[in-house]
């Protein structure tokens, strides 16, 4: 987050309509090959949170307007062995900058990995809740969301990883807490019955 990019975001906020300044802050990690390079008179590739070591991931922050297609990369932080504590420090800094230049961040969105969950819990005072008081303006709420695509991938991976011959996935019914079972053999039977049909109840993509 250099001063030039902050100035750009400030200028961008001024030309957006008020409803376009209501944004979600997306957090994600990009895996990179550890490498140090010298370019333009400066050295890049070092981990900011671990001086003297090469970065293995780049923690990326991106804003996305709720009511428009506007998207912007806000910050990219090269790190190694990212912790919830350091991610919290970076997130608070980004939140403060965005609010200062004119954006209204109303939620954080990330995948469901352990570091992100722990960081969200720390922002809530130790126990994860759906929202907390906004760190920059306590009169507003800051909501926490997990990317549903990653949640579906977790369900799929757990289902495929079941050890019984039918790959039976056991889960609670959200209405009464009773146990339900889903067998992968049912999905395979449906696929086998419909694979040569033009019209399918469960089309495969």
Secondary structure, DSSP 8 states (H G I E B T S, - for coil): --HHHHHHHHHHHHHS-GGGGEEEEEEEEEE-----EEETTEEE-B-TTSTTSB-SEEEEEEEEESSSS-EEEEEEEEESS--HHHHHHHHHHHHHHHHHHT-EEEEEEE---HHHHHHHHHHTTSS--SEEE-SS-TTSEEEEEE-HHHHHHHHHHHHHT--STT-EEEEE-TTT--EEEEEHHHHHHHHHHHTT-SS-SS---
